[in-house]
Each structure stands twice: as structure tokens, then as C-alpha cells.
Amino acid sequence: MSSPGTSRGRTAASHALLAVLSLVSLFPVYWMFASAFRERGDTFDQSLVPWPLSLGNYRYVFDSLDVAGLLANTLVVAGVTAAGQLMVCLLAAYAFAAWDFRGRSVLFMAFVATWLIPFQVTMVSNYLVLSNLGLLNTLAGVIVPNLCSALAVIMLRQHMQAFPRELLDAARMDGRGSWTTLWTVVVPNLRPALASLSILLFISAWNDYFWPALVLQRANSVVQLGIRGYLTAEGDDWGAVMAASGLACLPILALYLAMQRQIIDAFVRSGLR
Amino acid sequence: MFVEFAPGGAVVLPGGGVTVTPGGAAAMPAGRGQAARPALARRVLAALPPYLYLLPGLACLVVWTYKPIIEAVQLSFYHWNLLPTSPRTYVGLENYRRVFSLPQLRGAATNTLWYILGLLPFSIVVPTVIALTIRDLGDRARSVYRALIFLPILVAPVATAAVWRWLLDPRGLVNQALGLGHYNWLREENTALLSILAICAWQIVGFATLVVSAGLTGISADYGEAAQMDGASRWQATRWVTLPLLRSTLLFMLLMTVLLSAQWTFPLIDVLTQGGPADSSTNVYYLLWDFGFRSLDSGLASAAGIAFFVVFAAVAAVLVRLADRYSFADN
């Protein structure tokens, strides 16, 4: 077959290819932080390593932008959205996985099909509904329309279908109702799946852009809009803009450092987002 | 499947059991000791639980997805500027006629096609090449690379836009590295679309590589090795054994790229170019957004939305059929 020489050559080529791709992937993120840590006056400095390091840009950002408020709002939106989606979709997936009922496949298709429907087709009507409910410019207006996620229903149903039937049968023998069974048998056994799904939903909600941009017209609401406003207002102050952008990504990057394996697996399994 | 919680089982009534009776939720787990009730009521109760569990999700779907679609269809026959005080005028098919005759829209559709074609190499070709190359790397090296190439998809879209705007700034690093002087990538008709495309490719290529890699791990390496034992070259084994087994993954990526390219590029367009200069970087969804919320032409936006939705759904249906036809060989 292949001699050790060519196989070593191939390994070297693999490493080279991946190293290039990794560098391309990483560099803009590095550049964001490198630009942020330059001194205030060095805005257009292009040296690859920022020196001397300075927190001046961060100090400026904290003075000119309500960073804590933006992060807190985004945390609320992403946290409540993810928790709500998890709850709503857990119940729906349970219905699909545990019962045979009339209309099951049609209803399941109704969930899956929402994945196909672009947000831009429904946005005008939803905007009007929120406006009638007085939810424009509120965090609730960002959260409520997103409470059902087709992706979460599909993934949870898959996990539940793989669930050992004996456990459910045993629960039924014990005379437990379906509600008790869900919380005492199903949920504890699905904990890893629920954990990775909730991270996925949280990250998606954190990085969501369209809907918050539509509902919250003020820039001082969630980080995505905060940076967009900042980008317009501060124009060429790249050090400050990069510092603000870095702060907006920081919670997600920290989460990624802590649990990158689970995060990658959850994203890859879910397909694209 | 555990069907029977209640005595009598979940015998589904003809006509379904969607009626929600008051107190149904409370009665559901117990469901016993109802001998006195008429059999029909008991059977309705027994059939009820799955529908109750579905209720919150279904309510969301109806309120936020299906009802709005119907309303969008209705709006597409009217002329209305979204202001509650101004009247809606029925205009029949006028909006649809405008959709198909607006040069702006034709331009956006062409751009969308370019975005899709431009992203396909980065969602399918490059990822497949890389995934095939890295198959045999050691676990540790692979997990380091995985972590690095996955990173871009996690960066918030607005932060991505910001850092790339800085990189592509006339005085930014890209111009300096290429020695191009003060070229303004995002403000020139020739390069605005290309820049957005490049940024979007940067966001998805590592992620797509991991999806294809995951598809590859589902395929036993034995097949390829067996083919090589039989005298096939490495390339032949890949081309005739591995790639065919990978096609459901690749079709899936194709479907995603076709359907979602316009979504992926949307925030970048909004933050970086607003579709300009001279509409050279806009796409169909961005134009919709523009009609609906900048020009406040809700009828036109709805008509265009419905039209695009129908086109995309037709493409998706064809691709799904292809996937079905070709995926039987996988098992």
C-alpha cells in the first residue's frame, strides 16, 4: 500500500492545510482583541503585536457605552428565550415521542416546516402584532415570538425516541402519570442532551440579530444593536469599536473555552443555524 | 412508545380528540376511577394528553408563524404603508406584477444567486477536501484544529461585521498587506458583494468542515480500505466509495446553502453596506426588509416575501426528493 514515507508526507500536508485554515479562522478574532488592547492614540497602527498594551480603549468604551446594561439585557433575552424554548419544545417533543395520536405526523410536519419559512415573510405581521400588544421596544417583544424552536423539537424527539422503553413501562407500572414520568424519568435521563441543546439555544439567541434590530429600535438595548450603533457613532475609532465588539463576544467565548466539545457537538448535530 | 397511561388506553377517537375540556390537564395523569363517566368522555380524556403537551408549542406556531403567513398573503393584495391611520387599498395582483418587473428586485435575485454560488465552494467543496485530508490525524491534533476552525461561527454577527470592516478599511490591514493603497472594499461596486461573500465564507467554512467530518465518521473507513486492497487507488476509493456514501451529508449542506445563504449574509449586508453601493450587494431578503420597513410598502414586501418563499420551497422540495432518491444506498 502506502509506504511510511508518503504517509508521513500526507500527515504533514494535513497539518499544513489545517494550520492555514485555523490561522484564517483565528486571525480576525485575534485582530479584534489586538486592536482593542492598543493605546488610545494607536488607532491606525497595523503592527501585528500590539505594544505597549493598554486598557485605554476599554476604559473609553465603559465611559461612553452602558456595557453592563447591554450585557445584562442580552443575558436576559438569551437566557429567557433559551429556557422558554427548552420548556415549550420539551413538552411538544414528549407528546411526539411518547404517544401515537391522530394527526401526529401532520402536526410534526407543522413544526418542521417552520424551519423553512423565512423570518422576512412573517415579519410585517408579527411587527404589527407586537405593536398592538405594546411590546415594541421591550425585551419581551424580542423573546415571545421566538418561544418555539423547530430545531429543539426535532432534536429532543430524536433523543426521546432512543430512550429505553423499559423505563417508561416501569414508571407506568408504578402508576405514575405522564407528567410525573416526564419529570422523574425522562428529564433526568436526558440531562446531557438538554444541557447541550440549551447552550445551543442560548448562543443562537445571544447572536440573533434581525428580530432584536426590528423590535428594539434604540441602540442601548442588547449588545448586537449597541455595537451597531457604536460603529456608526464612533466611525474611525477602531480601538474602541474593537473593544466593544470583543466585550459582546466575551460571554460566548468564555462559554466556548469551558465547554468547547459539547458546543461543537451540539452545533454540528443540529446542522446550521 | 408508551401509549396507555389511563385505563382504556389512548384509543384515538375518530375525528380526533382536540377538544380541550376544562380540568383536562388535572385529570390527565390520574385518569382512573372514572367508571361512572360515559365511555365516550373517558376515551376523549384518554386521548387528550398528547394534545395538551403540544398546546404551548402549537399556539406559538399558529400565532407567530402560520397566522402571519396568511396575513402576508392577504397584505400582498393591498397597498398599505403600515400606519394604522392610513387606509388599506385593495390592488389585486398589482404588487406581484411590480415584484416581477422591478429592476431592483431582479438585481437582488441575481445577487442572491451569486451569494449561493459563491458560498457553495466554502460550504461543500473546501470542507469535503479538508475533512477527507484530516481523517487520519491523531485525536489531540484534531481536537485542537476543531476548536480553532469552529470559532468564527460563534462570533456575534455584528462583531464579525465590525472587525471585517476594520480589516477592509481603506487604512486597514488588508490594503496594507496587499499594498493596495486606500482602496475601499465595501464602498466600491466591484468588491462590495465579493467582500460580503468572503466574510460569510469565513464564518461558515470551519463549521461546514466539521459537519462533513461528522458525516465521514459515520462511514466506516473499512469500505475505502477494502477498495484499496482490491487495487483501487486512493483517489478512486475516495471518488467511488467514500463520496457516494457521503452524499446525504453533502446534499444536506447543499440544501442549507441554497436556503440560508440569503439569511447568513443579511446581518453583514445590514451592518456593512446596507445593500449598496447602488444595490450591488443587496439580496432578496434585504430588499424585502427595505420595502417593508424603510419604504413602508408592506404590500410589496409581502408579495415579494411570498414569491421568494414559493421559489425557495420549490427548490427545497426538489433537493429533498433528490436526497431521498440517493440516500437508500447509505444503509
Interface residues (C-beta under 8 A of the other chain):
Chain A: M1 S2 R10 T11 A13 S14 H15 L17 L18 L21 S22 V24 S25 L26 P28 V29 W31 M32 S35 F44 Q46 M87 V88 C89 L91 A92 Y94 A95 F96 A97 A98 W99 D100 F101 R102 G103 R104 L107 A110 F111 T114 L116 I117 P118 F119 Q120 V121 T122 M123 V124 S125 N126 Y127 L128 V129 P145 N146 L147 C148 V153 R165 L168 D169 R172 R176 G177 S178 W179 T180 T181 I203 W206 N207 Y209 F210 A213 L214 V223 Q224 L225 I227 R228 L231 D236 W238 V241 M242 A244 S245 G246 A248 C249 I252 L253 Y256 Q260 R261 I263 I264 F267 V268 R269 G271 L272
Chain B: M1 F2 V3 E4 F5 A10 V12 L13 G16 G17 V18 M28 P29 A30 G31 A47 P49 P50 Y51 L52 Y53 L54 P56 G57 L58 C60 L61 V63 W64 T65 Y66 K67 P68 I69 E71 A72 L75 L82 I130 T133 I134 D136 L137 A141 S143 Y145 R146 A147 L148 I149 F150 L151 P152 I153 L154 V155 A156 P157 V158 A159 T160 A161 A162 V163 W164 R165 W166 L167 D169 R171 G172 L173 Q176 W202 I204 V205 G206 F207 T209 L210 V211 A214 Q228 R234 F252 M256 L259 L260 A262 Q263 F266 P267 D270 V271 Y285 L288 W289 G292 F293 S298 A301 S302 G305 I306 F308 F309 F312 A313 A316
